[in-house]
Amino acid sequence: MKEFVATLVAWGPPGLLILAALDSAGIPIPAAVDALLMVLAANAPGTAYFSAAMAVAGSLCGSMFLFFVARKGGEKYLEKHTIGERGKKLRQWFQHYGLLTVFISAISPIPMPMKLFVISAGALGVSPRSFFLTILAARVPRYGALAYLGSQLGTEAGTYLKSHVWQIGGVLALLFVVLFGCVKVMDRRRTQAAVS
């Protein structure tokens, strides 16, 4: 596996596209996409945003693949992947918070268990369009920001992220609360409109 990842790294942005697709399709390659994107941006700042676009495209392809596999397998596929306590808890989070769980795990540079949320979205019948737009809305700012950091800070970008992990976590928590509040307000308005 290490040789394969090394080959993809040597391919540059096209390798990043493949790596992002594999990672989002459920093959665990922890932090490799983020790291490669920052390295490519640091080495060639002029193509930083092209590399980010490749990462976004790969992530969309991989996520949609996993989503449709879970959709085809339905509840049985979901149960197979949520047997353990942690899996059950993540499934409950998805059932309670919906696509917010996908969005927060997709936008966060802090490693989060996105795979189970994607599987939940597919198996529980979320609209493919809504799922696609959620991944797009999360990945564009994430990979855009990482490309920017890599192009501006070079090899120090990784150190910068590690030293600001608590601030990033706080911003993500605040974002979750704001988005959750918006969803609740929209749900309340829909319910009131249906009753009227």
Backbone as CSV, one residue per row, in Angstrom:
resi,resn,N_x,N_y,N_z,CA_x,CA_y,CA_z,C_x,C_y,C_z
1,MET,0.823,-1.203,0.000,0.000,0.000,0.000,0.862,1.261,0.000
2,LYS,1.986,1.226,0.740,2.860,2.398,0.812,3.430,2.747,-0.557
3,GLU,3.793,1.698,-1.336,4.340,1.943,-2.671,3.279,2.569,-3.575
4,PHE,2.038,2.089,-3.439,0.942,2.613,-4.247,0.714,4.094,-3.946
5,VAL,0.659,4.438,-2.651,0.472,5.835,-2.253,1.639,6.678,-2.742
6,ALA,2.866,6.148,-2.646,4.051,6.874,-3.121,3.956,7.155,-4.623
7,THR,3.426,6.195,-5.386,3.242,6.389,-6.827,2.250,7.508,-7.092
8,LEU,1.138,7.510,-6.350,0.130,8.555,-6.518,0.703,9.925,-6.168
9,VAL,1.526,9.981,-5.142,2.178,11.230,-4.751,3.049,11.737,-5.892
10,ALA,3.783,10.833,-6.531,4.672,11.205,-7.640,3.888,11.726,-8.843
11,TRP,2.633,11.320,-8.993,1.809,11.771,-10.120,1.296,13.199,-9.958
12,GLY,1.436,13.769,-8.775,0.982,15.140,-8.553,-0.533,15.252,-8.484
13,PRO,-1.130,16.320,-9.088,-2.579,16.518,-8.999,-3.421,15.333,-9.478
14,PRO,-3.080,14.643,-10.591,-3.882,13.470,-10.953,-3.821,12.365,-9.881
15,GLY,-2.666,12.215,-9.257,-2.541,11.250,-8.160,-3.391,11.660,-6.974
16,LEU,-3.465,12.977,-6.740,-4.304,13.501,-5.651,-5.777,13.194,-5.917
17,LEU,-6.200,13.308,-7.166,-7.575,12.975,-7.552,-7.895,11.524,-7.194
18,ILE,-7.001,10.616,-7.556,-7.210,9.184,-7.283,-7.182,8.916,-5.784
19,LEU,-6.209,9.520,-5.085,-6.085,9.332,-3.635,-7.345,9.815,-2.913
20,ALA,-7.862,10.979,-3.321,-9.077,11.526,-2.692,-10.280,10.632,-2.968
21,ALA,-10.356,10.084,-4.191,-11.468,9.191,-4.526,-11.420,7.924,-3.680
22,LEU,-10.244,7.337,-3.547,-10.099,6.114,-2.746,-10.413,6.373,-1.278
23,ASP,-9.885,7.473,-0.756,-10.106,7.820,0.649,-11.597,8.026,0.927
24,SER,-12.280,8.740,0.042,-13.705,9.019,0.243,-14.588,7.804,-0.033
25,ALA,-14.066,6.847,-0.797,-14.836,5.628,-1.080,-14.765,4.639,0.080
26,GLY,-14.022,4.982,1.129,-13.999,4.131,2.314,-12.706,3.379,2.541
27,ILE,-11.708,3.590,1.673,-10.396,2.958,1.886,-9.596,3.912,2.767
28,PRO,-9.330,3.531,4.014,-8.708,4.479,4.942,-7.257,4.808,4.585
29,ILE,-7.033,6.094,4.312,-5.689,6.621,4.054,-5.603,7.898,4.901
30,PRO,-5.464,7.772,6.223,-5.596,8.909,7.139,-4.719,10.108,6.782
31,ALA,-5.355,11.248,6.602,-4.722,12.554,6.385,-3.838,12.630,5.145
32,ALA,-3.803,11.595,4.318,-2.914,11.594,3.144,-3.337,12.643,2.124
33,VAL,-4.634,12.817,1.913,-5.114,13.785,0.923,-4.731,15.193,1.358
34,ASP,-5.001,15.523,2.623,-4.659,16.853,3.133,-3.159,17.116,3.033
35,ALA,-2.377,16.137,3.448,-0.917,16.297,3.436,-0.398,16.470,2.012
36,LEU,-0.871,15.627,1.088,-0.410,15.721,-0.293,-0.824,17.052,-0.917
37,LEU,-2.035,17.489,-0.647,-2.498,18.766,-1.179,-1.602,19.907,-0.704
38,MET,-1.257,19.924,0.587,-0.407,21.000,1.107,1.000,20.924,0.531
39,VAL,1.508,19.708,0.335,2.849,19.543,-0.265,2.842,20.047,-1.702
40,LEU,1.835,19.645,-2.469,1.748,20.098,-3.864,1.600,21.607,-3.946
41,ALA,0.787,22.190,-3.049,0.601,23.645,-3.031,1.882,24.365,-2.642
42,ALA,2.626,23.779,-1.705,3.894,24.388,-1.276,4.936,24.322,-2.388
43,ASN,4.994,23.198,-3.105,5.992,23.015,-4.163,5.666,23.785,-5.432
44,ALA,4.376,23.991,-5.705,3.964,24.713,-6.917,2.772,25.606,-6.583
45,PRO,3.024,26.752,-5.932,1.924,27.632,-5.512,0.995,28.049,-6.656
46,GLY,1.516,28.132,-7.858,0.698,28.531,-9.002,-0.386,27.530,-9.365
47,THR,-0.209,26.285,-8.978,-1.211,25.250,-9.289,-1.936,24.763,-8.023
48,ALA,-1.806,25.524,-6.939,-2.402,25.109,-5.659,-3.911,24.879,-5.781
49,TYR,-4.611,25.804,-6.441,-6.065,25.682,-6.513,-6.503,24.629,-7.529
50,PHE,-5.659,24.350,-8.526,-5.933,23.230,-9.425,-5.848,21.921,-8.639
51,SER,-4.832,21.822,-7.794,-4.696,20.629,-6.941,-5.897,20.490,-6.012
52,ALA,-6.358,21.621,-5.456,-7.545,21.592,-4.587,-8.761,21.110,-5.370
53,ALA,-8.898,21.565,-6.623,-10.026,21.134,-7.458,-9.958,19.632,-7.719
54,MET,-8.749,19.102,-7.909,-8.588,17.660,-8.113,-9.000,16.891,-6.853
55,ALA,-8.638,17.427,-5.691,-9.012,16.788,-4.423,-10.535,16.801,-4.245
56,VAL,-11.165,17.929,-4.578,-12.628,18.030,-4.475,-13.292,17.029,-5.418
57,ALA,-12.833,16.987,-6.673,-13.421,16.075,-7.663,-13.265,14.615,-7.225
58,GLY,-12.081,14.266,-6.743,-11.852,12.898,-6.278,-12.731,12.547,-5.097
59,SER,-12.852,13.483,-4.164,-13.673,13.250,-2.980,-15.147,13.088,-3.350
60,LEU,-15.615,13.902,-4.290,-17.008,13.776,-4.741,-17.247,12.410,-5.380
61,CYS,-16.324,11.981,-6.240,-16.468,10.677,-6.908,-16.493,9.533,-5.887
62,GLY,-15.536,9.536,-4.973,-15.457,8.479,-3.966,-16.646,8.466,-3.037
63,SER,-17.077,9.652,-2.609,-18.220,9.749,-1.698,-19.504,9.273,-2.367
64,MET,-19.698,9.673,-3.629,-20.905,9.243,-4.343,-20.895,7.733,-4.578
65,PHE,-19.717,7.176,-4.846,-19.602,5.726,-5.012,-20.050,5.008,-3.737
66,LEU,-19.493,5.420,-2.587,-19.849,4.793,-1.311,-21.328,5.013,-0.985
67,PHE,-21.823,6.204,-1.278,-23.234,6.535,-1.050,-24.143,5.574,-1.821
68,PHE,-23.833,5.348,-3.110,-24.692,4.486,-3.930,-24.543,3.007,-3.566
69,VAL,-23.361,2.607,-3.130,-23.195,1.229,-2.646,-24.074,1.020,-1.411
70,ALA,-24.042,1.987,-0.497,-24.865,1.891,0.720,-26.343,1.957,0.379
71,ARG,-26.698,2.769,-0.608,-28.099,2.902,-1.018,-28.627,1.580,-1.565
72,LYS,-27.793,0.901,-2.338,-28.191,-0.380,-2.920,-28.322,-1.452,-1.836
73,GLY,-27.398,-1.410,-0.846,-27.423,-2.405,0.231,-28.466,-2.127,1.286
74,GLY,-28.899,-0.871,1.401,-29.951,-0.488,2.336,-29.603,-0.710,3.798
75,GLU,-30.638,-0.948,4.583,-30.510,-1.101,6.041,-29.558,-2.232,6.436
76,LYS,-29.570,-3.337,5.679,-28.689,-4.461,6.025,-27.229,-4.056,5.912
77,TYR,-26.900,-3.286,4.866,-25.533,-2.798,4.680,-25.151,-1.869,5.830
78,LEU,-26.085,-1.022,6.220,-25.838,-0.093,7.325,-25.624,-0.853,8.630
79,GLU,-26.465,-1.846,8.902,-26.325,-2.627,10.140,-24.985,-3.348,10.196
80,LYS,-24.527,-3.839,9.047,-23.240,-4.532,8.973,-22.087,-3.609,9.397
81,HIS,-22.199,-2.323,9.053,-21.128,-1.369,9.349,-21.316,-0.629,10.673
82,THR,-22.421,-0.895,11.368,-22.648,-0.216,12.651,-22.916,-1.225,13.760
83,ILE,-22.209,-2.347,13.724,-22.396,-3.406,14.725,-21.886,-2.965,16.099
84,GLY,-20.695,-2.372,16.142,-20.085,-1.991,17.421,-20.794,-0.816,18.080
85,GLU,-20.436,-0.564,19.321,-21.027,0.544,20.085,-20.789,1.876,19.395
86,ARG,-19.541,2.088,18.946,-19.199,3.356,18.297,-20.025,3.538,17.018
87,GLY,-20.145,2.466,16.241,-20.928,2.521,15.015,-22.385,2.851,15.274
88,LYS,-22.948,2.247,16.310,-24.347,2.511,16.662,-24.533,3.968,17.071
89,LYS,-23.562,4.493,17.829,-23.654,5.880,18.289,-23.588,6.842,17.100
90,LEU,-22.675,6.566,16.131,-22.549,7.422,14.955,-23.823,7.368,14.104
91,ARG,-24.425,6.194,14.024,-25.683,6.059,13.279,-26.782,6.884,13.949
92,GLN,-26.841,6.847,15.266,-27.838,7.640,15.994,-27.615,9.134,15.756
93,TRP,-26.348,9.561,15.719,-26.042,10.961,15.432,-26.591,11.341,14.069
94,PHE,-26.364,10.451,13.079,-26.855,10.761,11.739,-28.379,10.854,11.739
95,GLN,-29.032,9.907,12.416,-30.498,9.918,12.434,-31.034,11.169,13.127
96,HIS,-30.283,11.701,14.066,-30.714,12.891,14.795,-30.350,14.181,14.052
97,TYR,-29.126,14.256,13.518,-28.639,15.499,12.919,-28.608,15.494,11.386
98,GLY,-28.816,14.348,10.752,-28.885,14.275,9.301,-27.585,14.652,8.595
99,LEU,-27.726,15.393,7.494,-26.569,15.733,6.664,-25.574,16.675,7.347
100,LEU,-25.962,17.258,8.473,-24.987,18.071,9.230,-23.792,17.222,9.649
101,THR,-24.044,15.956,9.968,-22.943,15.070,10.374,-21.975,14.853,9.207
102,VAL,-22.533,14.722,7.998,-21.699,14.553,6.804,-20.910,15.838,6.551
103,PHE,-21.595,16.971,6.621,-20.953,18.263,6.348,-19.797,18.528,7.304
104,ILE,-20.040,18.375,8.598,-18.999,18.679,9.592,-17.817,17.731,9.438
105,SER,-18.075,16.436,9.224,-16.960,15.490,9.075,-16.208,15.718,7.763
106,ALA,-16.898,16.209,6.725,-16.248,16.454,5.433,-15.442,17.751,5.417
107,ILE,-15.857,18.743,6.190,-15.151,20.023,6.174,-13.981,20.053,7.168
108,SER,-14.028,19.185,8.156,-13.031,19.228,9.229,-11.677,18.643,8.814
109,PRO,-10.588,19.414,9.009,-9.265,18.842,8.786,-8.830,17.927,9.939
110,ILE,-9.600,17.960,11.035,-9.368,17.043,12.151,-10.030,15.720,11.755
111,PRO,-9.293,14.590,11.777,-9.880,13.319,11.326,-11.176,12.971,12.066
112,MET,-12.227,12.724,11.293,-13.529,12.364,11.843,-14.074,11.163,11.065
113,PRO,-14.988,10.390,11.659,-15.485,9.161,11.024,-16.531,9.425,9.940
114,MET,-16.120,9.952,8.815,-17.050,10.327,7.757,-17.705,9.121,7.086
115,LYS,-16.977,8.014,6.957,-17.463,6.843,6.227,-18.835,6.380,6.724
116,LEU,-19.018,6.269,8.030,-20.292,5.787,8.572,-21.436,6.764,8.320
117,PHE,-21.133,8.059,8.290,-22.171,9.042,7.994,-22.586,8.960,6.524
118,VAL,-21.612,8.717,5.641,-21.916,8.558,4.212,-22.767,7.304,4.006
119,ILE,-22.371,6.217,4.655,-23.140,4.968,4.558,-24.562,5.179,5.092
120,SER,-24.686,5.895,6.206,-26.007,6.180,6.765,-26.855,6.979,5.784
121,ALA,-26.234,7.991,5.152,-26.968,8.822,4.187,-27.486,7.983,3.025
122,GLY,-26.650,7.087,2.512,-27.073,6.241,1.398,-28.134,5.238,1.800
123,ALA,-27.890,4.545,2.901,-28.802,3.473,3.328,-30.144,4.001,3.795
124,LEU,-30.171,5.209,4.332,-31.418,5.751,4.884,-32.172,6.635,3.894
125,GLY,-31.750,6.597,2.620,-32.540,7.218,1.558,-32.433,8.715,1.388
126,VAL,-31.309,9.311,1.768,-31.107,10.744,1.536,-31.049,10.987,0.024
127,SER,-31.568,12.113,-0.408,-31.537,12.467,-1.832,-30.085,12.565,-2.324
128,PRO,-29.748,11.927,-3.470,-28.377,12.016,-4.004,-27.946,13.460,-4.259
129,ARG,-28.874,14.292,-4.727,-28.545,15.696,-4.997,-28.165,16.430,-3.709
130,SER,-28.952,16.231,-2.647,-28.655,16.874,-1.358,-27.322,16.394,-0.816
131,PHE,-27.064,15.098,-0.950,-25.802,14.544,-0.469,-24.636,15.134,-1.257
132,PHE,-24.750,15.158,-2.579,-23.698,15.705,-3.447,-23.393,17.160,-3.073
133,LEU,-24.445,17.967,-2.919,-24.262,19.386,-2.593,-23.648,19.572,-1.201
134,THR,-23.970,18.678,-0.276,-23.385,18.742,1.071,-21.884,18.485,1.011
135,ILE,-21.478,17.446,0.275,-20.047,17.143,0.136,-19.339,18.293,-0.558
136,LEU,-19.934,18.813,-1.630,-19.330,19.925,-2.368,-19.167,21.151,-1.470
137,ALA,-20.214,21.472,-0.711,-20.179,22.644,0.171,-19.128,22.510,1.265
138,ALA,-18.801,21.293,1.657,-17.793,21.070,2.698,-16.380,20.992,2.122
139,ARG,-16.218,20.292,1.013,-14.880,20.048,0.473,-14.248,21.273,-0.189
140,VAL,-15.059,22.110,-0.849,-14.488,23.282,-1.519,-13.765,24.191,-0.521
141,PRO,-14.428,24.612,0.588,-13.681,25.465,1.528,-12.537,24.733,2.230
142,ARG,-12.722,23.448,2.527,-11.650,22.705,3.203,-10.408,22.623,2.324
143,TYR,-10.562,22.116,1.119,-9.395,21.943,0.259,-8.873,23.280,-0.264
144,GLY,-9.773,24.250,-0.432,-9.326,25.596,-0.813,-8.443,26.211,0.266
145,ALA,-8.856,26.053,1.525,-8.076,26.593,2.649,-6.728,25.884,2.776
146,LEU,-6.726,24.550,2.598,-5.464,23.808,2.692,-4.513,24.187,1.557
147,ALA,-5.054,24.406,0.350,-4.224,24.842,-0.779,-3.638,26.218,-0.493
148,TYR,-4.462,27.092,0.069,-3.990,28.435,0.420,-2.868,28.360,1.467
149,LEU,-3.097,27.586,2.525,-2.072,27.439,3.570,-0.779,26.876,2.993
150,GLY,-0.890,25.844,2.176,0.296,25.246,1.581,1.054,26.217,0.703
151,SER,0.312,27.001,-0.097,0.979,27.947,-1.000,1.599,29.118,-0.243
152,GLN,1.006,29.493,0.888,1.510,30.637,1.657,2.577,30.256,2.690
153,LEU,2.384,29.115,3.349,3.281,28.739,4.447,4.284,27.652,4.074
154,GLY,4.109,27.046,2.921,5.034,25.994,2.496,5.017,24.816,3.448
155,THR,6.196,24.369,3.839,6.306,23.183,4.691,5.813,23.428,6.121
156,GLU,5.572,24.683,6.483,5.088,25.005,7.831,3.574,24.868,7.959
157,ALA,2.873,24.585,6.855,1.403,24.507,6.883,0.899,23.430,7.843
158,GLY,1.526,22.252,7.824,1.130,21.163,8.721,1.319,21.537,10.179
159,THR,2.443,22.190,10.474,2.724,22.641,11.837,1.683,23.659,12.281
160,TYR,1.311,24.549,11.371,0.307,25.572,11.667,-1.016,24.908,12.069
161,LEU,-1.446,23.916,11.278,-2.704,23.228,11.585,-2.650,22.524,12.935
162,LYS,-1.530,21.843,13.202,-1.405,21.131,14.485,-1.425,22.083,15.672
163,SER,-0.812,23.244,15.512,-0.749,24.182,16.628,-2.071,24.929,16.836
164,HIS,-2.971,24.853,15.865,-4.259,25.536,15.983,-5.446,24.564,16.018
165,VAL,-5.201,23.320,16.411,-6.244,22.296,16.385,-7.443,22.645,17.270
166,TRP,-7.202,23.258,18.428,-8.312,23.594,19.334,-9.159,24.728,18.769
167,GLN,-8.510,25.709,18.141,-9.267,26.803,17.525,-10.123,26.280,16.369
168,ILE,-9.543,25.387,15.566,-10.285,24.801,14.441,-11.477,24.005,14.974
169,GLY,-11.244,23.218,16.017,-12.330,22.449,16.638,-13.431,23.355,17.167
170,GLY,-13.041,24.469,17.775,-14.028,25.428,18.296,-14.862,26.052,17.189
171,VAL,-14.205,26.426,16.086,-14.932,27.000,14.939,-15.910,25.978,14.368
172,LEU,-15.472,24.714,14.255,-16.348,23.663,13.736,-17.539,23.425,14.654
173,ALA,-17.299,23.447,15.961,-18.396,23.268,16.923,-19.399,24.417,16.801
174,LEU,-18.888,25.631,16.675,-19.756,26.803,16.514,-20.546,26.705,15.205
175,LEU,-19.869,26.296,14.136,-20.527,26.127,12.846,-21.646,25.094,12.948
176,PHE,-21.373,24.004,13.647,-22.395,22.963,13.830,-23.611,23.526,14.555
177,VAL,-23.385,24.272,15.617,-24.490,24.833,16.406,-25.328,25.784,15.543
178,VAL,-24.647,26.652,14.772,-25.362,27.609,13.920,-26.186,26.875,12.861
179,LEU,-25.561,25.909,12.184,-26.269,25.160,11.142,-27.422,24.342,11.727
180,PHE,-27.185,23.734,12.889,-28.235,22.960,13.539,-29.415,23.864,13.892
181,GLY,-29.116,25.058,14.391,-30.167,26.030,14.709,-30.963,26.408,13.466
182,CYS,-30.268,26.617,12.349,-30.945,26.949,11.088,-31.864,25.812,10.640
183,VAL,-31.375,24.581,10.747,-32.183,23.424,10.363,-33.434,23.345,11.240
184,LYS,-33.271,23.558,12.537,-34.419,23.492,13.451,-35.446,24.579,13.127
185,VAL,-34.979,25.787,12.817,-35.891,26.885,12.463,-36.656,26.538,11.188
186,MET,-35.948,26.002,10.170,-36.609,25.616,8.916,-37.609,24.490,9.139
187,ASP,-37.245,23.515,9.978,-38.167,22.415,10.291,-39.428,22.937,10.970
188,ARG,-39.255,23.874,11.900,-40.401,24.443,12.620,-41.316,25.194,11.648
189,ARG,-40.707,25.946,10.716,-41.508,26.687,9.739,-42.274,25.740,8.814
190,ARG,-41.608,24.641,8.405,-42.276,23.657,7.540,-43.468,23.020,8.274
191,THR,-43.233,22.700,9.545,-44.298,22.075,10.347,-45.476,23.034,10.493
192,GLN,-45.175,24.311,10.764,-46.242,25.308,10.916,-46.993,25.508,9.601
193,ALA,-46.257,25.498,8.475,-46.885,25.669,7.159,-47.777,24.489,6.831
194,ALA,-47.349,23.284,7.235,-48.148,22.075,6.969,-49.434,22.065,7.786
195,VAL,-49.348,22.595,9.015,-50.518,22.643,9.904,-51.511,23.702,9.422
196,SER,-50.993,24.818,8.884,-51.857,25.930,8.454,-52.753,25.557,7.286
